[in-house]
Amino acid sequence: SEPEKQQRPDRLPDTFRYVEIPIWDASTRVWHEAREDMVKDMRKYDPVKYMNETNVEFVAQFTPEFRKFVHEVLSSNGRPLLFHCAAGKDRTGFGAAILLTMLGVPWDTILQDYVLTDKYLLGAYKWNLMFAQLVKGKQFADGVRGFMRAHPEYLSTAFKTIEREYGSFETYVSDGLGLTHANVEALKSTYLE
């Protein structure tokens, strides 16, 4: 999103091709639009609610953006590709999960990989969370931690939304993401041994 780019811009070599696919989801909006209020009273904000809402929006509202994303992956023809969001867990996690699902990776493996984000992201922010607890209290730090988590429920919510909106993941891939069977086979040929 534009506010995220302004706060922490990418610093890439000129030789890189940069493709921006902004997604302004519920958790991103609440963080940027209500941050001051959130700092005053975290009790008004339920991280689980916002994160589940965010994952519903990925399918219900942002399928065109994820369509563009998967087509960028397809057109890269196996050349190195980096994709990320501000925290690297929600938008990136969903994008990675749809790619991995198309490649035939078992759901349990995808969830295990997604949950590793907790280990690495929360570990990286450990001192920030301790400082937040010291300054604003445990309830505030727990609220912030809730927004930072990569809980399996969040990603599962997105895939349940796919089933509800499209009937199946395969229909989401064809109708939502605009990929043919041949496109999916090309991805498998490129990314699987």
Residue frames relative to the residue before (quaternion, step in Angstrom):
aa qw qx qy qz dx dy dz
S 1.0000 0.0000 0.0000 0.0000 0.00 0.00 0.00
E 0.6692 -0.5213 0.3535 0.3944 3.56 -1.21 0.45
P 0.6709 0.4812 -0.3320 0.4562 3.67 0.81 -0.83
E 0.6417 0.5204 -0.3278 0.4582 3.60 1.02 -0.75
K 0.6408 0.5188 -0.3251 0.4631 3.58 0.99 -0.80
Q 0.6597 0.5060 -0.3145 0.4580 3.57 0.99 -0.78
Q 0.6765 0.4940 -0.2921 0.4615 3.58 1.01 -0.82
R 0.8121 0.0147 0.0458 0.5815 3.57 0.88 -0.96
P 0.0755 -0.8413 0.5340 0.0353 3.60 0.32 1.20
D 0.5203 -0.5917 0.5108 0.3439 3.53 -1.26 0.53
R 0.1505 -0.7474 0.6388 0.1032 3.52 -1.16 0.66
L 0.0965 0.8261 -0.5361 0.1443 3.52 0.06 1.36
P 0.5676 -0.5769 0.4512 0.3761 3.59 -1.14 0.55
D 0.6189 -0.5718 0.3977 0.3629 3.57 -1.15 0.59
T 0.6259 0.5636 -0.3366 0.4210 3.58 1.15 -0.52
F 0.5745 0.5799 -0.3849 0.4307 3.61 1.23 -0.25
R 0.3215 -0.6882 0.6099 0.2261 3.54 -1.18 0.67
Y 0.1755 -0.8072 0.5609 0.0548 3.56 -0.59 1.18
V 0.0420 -0.7819 0.6219 -0.0097 3.57 -0.78 1.07
E 0.1705 -0.7982 0.5735 0.0702 3.53 -0.63 1.14
I 0.0076 0.7687 -0.6386 0.0349 3.55 -0.89 1.02
P 0.1129 -0.8470 0.5159 0.0600 3.61 0.23 1.22
I 0.0450 -0.7611 0.6471 0.0000 3.53 -1.08 0.87
W 0.1242 -0.8076 0.5764 0.0111 3.55 -0.53 1.24
D 0.0162 0.8581 -0.5093 0.0636 3.58 0.47 1.27
A 0.7597 -0.4113 0.2639 0.4290 3.57 -1.35 0.14
S 0.7007 0.4564 -0.2977 0.4604 3.60 0.78 -0.91
T 0.6270 0.5174 -0.3368 0.4751 3.60 1.07 -0.69
R 0.6507 0.5199 -0.3115 0.4576 3.59 0.94 -0.91
V 0.6911 0.4741 -0.3060 0.4516 3.58 0.74 -1.01
W 0.6399 0.5303 -0.3345 0.4443 3.59 0.99 -0.74
H 0.7495 0.4015 -0.2262 0.4752 3.59 0.85 -0.93
E 0.7341 0.4330 -0.2448 0.4623 3.59 0.99 -0.77
A 0.8029 0.2731 -0.1261 0.5147 3.59 1.03 -0.65
R 0.2774 0.8121 -0.4858 0.1661 3.57 1.25 0.22
E 0.6690 0.4977 -0.3193 0.4504 3.61 0.85 -0.90
D 0.6614 0.4866 -0.3044 0.4829 3.57 0.96 -0.86
M 0.6215 0.5545 -0.3281 0.4456 3.56 1.05 -0.81
V 0.6496 0.5136 -0.3138 0.4645 3.57 0.96 -0.87
K 0.6525 0.5134 -0.3126 0.4615 3.60 1.08 -0.71
D 0.8214 -0.0475 0.0886 0.5614 3.58 0.87 -0.94
M 0.1944 -0.8227 0.5293 0.0717 3.56 0.08 1.34
R 0.5413 0.6543 -0.4008 0.3439 3.62 1.15 -0.50
K 0.6304 0.5510 -0.3342 0.4327 3.60 1.14 -0.53
Y 0.7258 0.4209 -0.2179 0.4986 3.57 1.23 -0.35
D 0.1792 -0.7842 0.5906 0.0648 3.53 -0.68 1.18
P 0.3626 -0.7695 0.4788 0.2173 3.61 -0.28 1.21
V 0.6417 0.5304 -0.3377 0.4393 3.60 0.92 -0.85
K 0.6336 0.5286 -0.3222 0.4641 3.59 0.97 -0.86
Y 0.7053 0.4641 -0.2756 0.4594 3.59 0.78 -1.01
M 0.6759 0.4916 -0.3116 0.4520 3.58 0.91 -0.81
N 0.6389 0.4948 -0.3326 0.4861 3.60 1.03 -0.69
E 0.6195 0.5382 -0.3258 0.4694 3.58 1.04 -0.82
T 0.6268 0.5446 -0.3186 0.4572 3.56 0.99 -0.87
N 0.7095 0.4648 -0.2669 0.4576 3.58 0.84 -0.95
V 0.5788 0.5284 -0.3743 0.4957 3.60 1.18 -0.44
E 0.6605 0.5274 -0.3030 0.4403 3.59 0.94 -0.92
F 0.5604 0.6051 -0.4007 0.3990 3.60 1.03 -0.64
V 0.7355 0.3855 -0.2107 0.5158 3.56 1.01 -0.84
A 0.7388 0.4572 -0.2425 0.4317 3.57 0.73 -1.09
Q 0.8123 0.2719 -0.1066 0.5048 3.58 1.03 -0.72
F 0.8078 0.3207 -0.1346 0.4758 3.58 0.97 -0.80
T 0.2634 0.7748 -0.5313 0.2189 3.60 1.11 0.49
P 0.6233 0.5315 -0.3777 0.4316 3.70 0.91 -0.64
E 0.6501 0.5027 -0.3198 0.4715 3.59 1.03 -0.72
F 0.6754 0.4626 -0.2992 0.4902 3.59 0.96 -0.79
R 0.5562 0.5706 -0.3809 0.4689 3.58 1.20 -0.49
K 0.6549 0.4986 -0.3061 0.4783 3.58 0.89 -0.94
F 0.6326 0.5497 -0.3207 0.4414 3.58 0.99 -0.88
V 0.7172 0.4393 -0.2821 0.4616 3.62 0.70 -1.00
H 0.6262 0.5183 -0.3435 0.4704 3.59 1.11 -0.56
E 0.5969 0.5313 -0.3564 0.4841 3.61 1.14 -0.56
V 0.6395 0.5098 -0.3237 0.4757 3.58 0.98 -0.85
L 0.6567 0.5148 -0.3080 0.4570 3.57 0.89 -0.94
S 0.7272 0.4445 -0.2560 0.4562 3.60 0.83 -0.94
S 0.5447 0.6143 -0.4092 0.3981 3.60 1.22 -0.21
N 0.2298 -0.8282 0.4862 0.1578 3.58 1.30 -0.32
G 0.7479 -0.4207 0.2214 0.4632 3.57 0.95 0.85
R 0.4617 0.6450 -0.4781 0.3772 3.60 1.23 0.02
P 0.6456 -0.5264 0.3665 0.4144 3.61 -1.12 0.54
L 0.0213 -0.7907 0.6089 -0.0606 3.51 -0.97 0.96
L 0.1016 -0.7747 0.6224 0.0450 3.56 -0.91 0.91
F 0.0451 0.7746 -0.6307 0.0135 3.57 -0.90 0.87
H 0.0940 0.7994 -0.5842 0.1040 3.54 -1.02 0.82
C 0.2088 -0.7026 0.6512 0.1969 3.50 -1.41 0.09
A 0.7746 -0.3595 0.2175 0.4727 3.60 -1.22 -0.12
A 0.7918 0.2713 -0.1470 0.5271 3.59 0.80 -0.96
G 0.4035 -0.7449 0.4515 0.2800 3.58 1.18 -0.43
K 0.6707 0.5132 -0.3088 0.4376 3.59 1.14 0.41
D 0.7473 0.4085 -0.2422 0.4647 3.62 0.89 -0.80
R 0.7554 0.3263 -0.1940 0.5341 3.60 0.40 -1.16
T 0.6645 0.4839 -0.2951 0.4870 3.58 0.96 -0.86
G 0.6512 0.5326 -0.3116 0.4418 3.58 0.96 -0.87
F 0.6668 0.4795 -0.3031 0.4833 3.57 0.96 -0.85
G 0.6381 0.5274 -0.3275 0.4555 3.59 0.94 -0.84
A 0.6604 0.4940 -0.2997 0.4795 3.57 0.94 -0.90
A 0.6580 0.5244 -0.3133 0.4403 3.58 0.95 -0.87
I 0.6662 0.4727 -0.3345 0.4699 3.62 0.91 -0.72
L 0.6251 0.5198 -0.3461 0.4684 3.60 1.03 -0.67
L 0.6794 0.4937 -0.2927 0.4571 3.57 0.85 -0.97
T 0.6340 0.5205 -0.3314 0.4661 3.59 1.03 -0.76
M 0.6416 0.5133 -0.3242 0.4688 3.61 0.97 -0.81
L 0.6820 0.4857 -0.2812 0.4689 3.58 1.09 -0.72
G 0.5491 -0.6538 0.3741 0.3622 3.59 1.29 -0.08
V 0.3614 0.7208 -0.5111 0.2978 3.59 1.19 0.35
P 0.5100 -0.6596 0.4484 0.3221 3.64 -0.85 0.88
W 0.6112 -0.5971 0.3922 0.3407 3.56 -1.08 0.87
D 0.6425 0.5282 -0.3344 0.4432 3.61 0.91 -0.83
T 0.6448 0.5102 -0.3172 0.4726 3.60 1.01 -0.76
I 0.6288 0.5273 -0.3277 0.4682 3.59 1.02 -0.82
L 0.6711 0.4902 -0.2988 0.4691 3.59 0.90 -0.91
Q 0.6343 0.5250 -0.3361 0.4573 3.60 0.96 -0.80
D 0.6494 0.5073 -0.3089 0.4749 3.57 0.99 -0.82
Y 0.6469 0.5303 -0.3058 0.4548 3.58 0.95 -0.92
V 0.6859 0.4933 -0.2783 0.4569 3.57 0.92 -0.95
L 0.5299 0.6160 -0.4142 0.4100 3.62 1.15 -0.40
T 0.5210 0.6381 -0.4020 0.3997 3.56 1.22 -0.49
D 0.6013 0.5613 -0.3576 0.4421 3.59 1.01 -0.76
K 0.6657 0.5217 -0.3024 0.4395 3.53 0.85 -1.01
Y 0.7684 0.3877 -0.2038 0.4666 3.57 0.78 -1.03
L 0.6885 0.4755 -0.2961 0.4607 3.59 0.90 -0.84
L 0.6908 0.4538 -0.2916 0.4814 3.57 0.81 -0.94
G 0.6042 0.5473 -0.3546 0.4578 3.58 1.10 -0.60
A 0.6615 0.5075 -0.3020 0.4622 3.56 1.00 -0.84
Y 0.7512 0.3719 -0.2011 0.5069 3.56 1.10 -0.68
K 0.2773 0.8090 -0.4853 0.1819 3.57 1.28 0.18
W 0.7089 0.4555 -0.2754 0.4627 3.59 0.80 -0.98
N 0.6143 0.5387 -0.3479 0.4598 3.59 1.05 -0.69
L 0.6699 0.4943 -0.2949 0.4690 3.57 0.98 -0.88
M 0.6309 0.5153 -0.3345 0.4738 3.58 1.03 -0.74
F 0.6478 0.5063 -0.3136 0.4750 3.58 0.99 -0.82
A 0.6318 0.5304 -0.3268 0.4611 3.60 0.98 -0.85
Q 0.6568 0.4973 -0.3123 0.4730 3.57 0.98 -0.82
L 0.6447 0.5276 -0.3168 0.4535 3.57 0.96 -0.84
V 0.7482 0.4115 -0.2148 0.4741 3.58 0.87 -0.96
K 0.8258 0.2408 -0.0892 0.5021 3.60 0.82 -1.01
G 0.5993 -0.5915 0.3594 0.4022 3.60 1.22 -0.12
K 0.6906 -0.5142 0.3422 0.3764 3.51 -1.33 0.45
Q 0.6471 0.5344 -0.3355 0.4279 3.60 0.89 -0.87
F 0.6482 0.5050 -0.3156 0.4746 3.58 0.98 -0.82
A 0.6704 0.4980 -0.2992 0.4616 3.59 0.86 -0.98
D 0.6408 0.5161 -0.3260 0.4654 3.61 1.01 -0.76
G 0.6317 0.5315 -0.3246 0.4616 3.59 1.05 -0.76
V 0.6531 0.4968 -0.3042 0.4838 3.57 0.93 -0.91
R 0.6337 0.5303 -0.3221 0.4620 3.57 0.97 -0.88
G 0.6320 0.5498 -0.3259 0.4384 3.59 1.02 -0.80
F 0.6641 0.4824 -0.2987 0.4869 3.57 1.03 -0.76
M 0.6970 0.4870 -0.2692 0.4524 3.58 1.10 -0.64
R 0.5537 0.6551 -0.3817 0.3444 3.59 1.20 -0.36
A 0.2383 -0.6972 0.6512 0.1818 3.50 -1.32 0.43
H 0.0138 0.8294 -0.5549 0.0631 3.56 0.34 1.28
P 0.5766 -0.6193 0.4012 0.3507 3.63 -0.91 0.86
E 0.5786 0.6022 -0.3673 0.4094 3.59 1.11 -0.70
Y 0.6321 0.5544 -0.3432 0.4186 3.59 0.97 -0.80
L 0.7054 0.4432 -0.2623 0.4870 3.58 0.77 -1.01
S 0.6225 0.5393 -0.3356 0.4571 3.59 1.03 -0.76
T 0.6032 0.5599 -0.3505 0.4471 3.59 1.08 -0.72
A 0.6397 0.5206 -0.3256 0.4624 3.60 0.96 -0.82
F 0.7137 0.4523 -0.2704 0.4616 3.59 0.84 -0.93
K 0.5911 0.5247 -0.3683 0.4894 3.61 1.16 -0.46
T 0.6246 0.5267 -0.3306 0.4724 3.57 1.09 -0.70
I 0.5965 0.5441 -0.3547 0.4716 3.60 1.05 -0.70
E 0.6667 0.4997 -0.3003 0.4643 3.59 0.87 -0.97
R 0.6821 0.4922 -0.2862 0.4588 3.59 0.92 -0.92
E 0.7404 0.4335 -0.2299 0.4595 3.60 0.85 -0.97
Y 0.8118 0.2738 -0.1043 0.5052 3.59 0.97 -0.86
G 0.5105 -0.6625 0.4161 0.3569 3.60 1.20 -0.30
S 0.7830 -0.1091 0.0782 0.6074 3.57 1.11 -0.66
F 0.6194 -0.5345 0.4144 0.3986 3.54 -1.26 0.34
E 0.6222 0.5586 -0.3389 0.4313 3.58 1.01 -0.79
T 0.6597 0.4873 -0.3043 0.4844 3.59 1.01 -0.80
Y 0.5998 0.5425 -0.3519 0.4713 3.59 1.08 -0.68
V 0.6510 0.5161 -0.3127 0.4605 3.57 0.94 -0.90
S 0.7386 0.4144 -0.2475 0.4707 3.61 0.80 -0.95
D 0.7775 0.3589 -0.1975 0.4772 3.60 0.69 -1.04
G 0.7248 0.4311 -0.2430 0.4793 3.58 0.95 -0.85
L 0.7880 0.3187 -0.1528 0.5041 3.55 0.78 -1.07
G 0.3934 -0.7678 0.4397 0.2499 3.58 1.27 -0.18
L 0.4703 0.6547 -0.4589 0.3737 3.57 1.06 0.71
T 0.3583 -0.7104 0.5659 0.2161 3.54 -1.06 0.79
H 0.6761 -0.4440 0.3787 0.4498 3.54 -1.32 0.12
A 0.6419 0.5275 -0.3172 0.4572 3.59 1.02 -0.82
N 0.6180 0.5362 -0.3432 0.4614 3.61 1.06 -0.71
V 0.6651 0.4949 -0.3004 0.4717 3.58 0.92 -0.93
E 0.6465 0.5089 -0.3183 0.4709 3.59 0.98 -0.80
A 0.6217 0.5291 -0.3373 0.4687 3.60 1.08 -0.69
L 0.6272 0.5177 -0.3327 0.4773 3.60 1.02 -0.76
K 0.6541 0.5090 -0.3118 0.4645 3.57 0.94 -0.89
S 0.6532 0.5192 -0.3099 0.4557 3.56 0.94 -0.88
T 0.6826 0.4921 -0.2748 0.4651 3.57 1.06 -0.80
Y 0.8287 0.3106 -0.1173 0.4507 3.57 0.77 -1.05
L 0.6975 0.4181 -0.2869 0.5063 3.61 1.19 -0.16
E 0.4216 -0.6926 0.5250 0.2588 3.56 -1.12 0.67
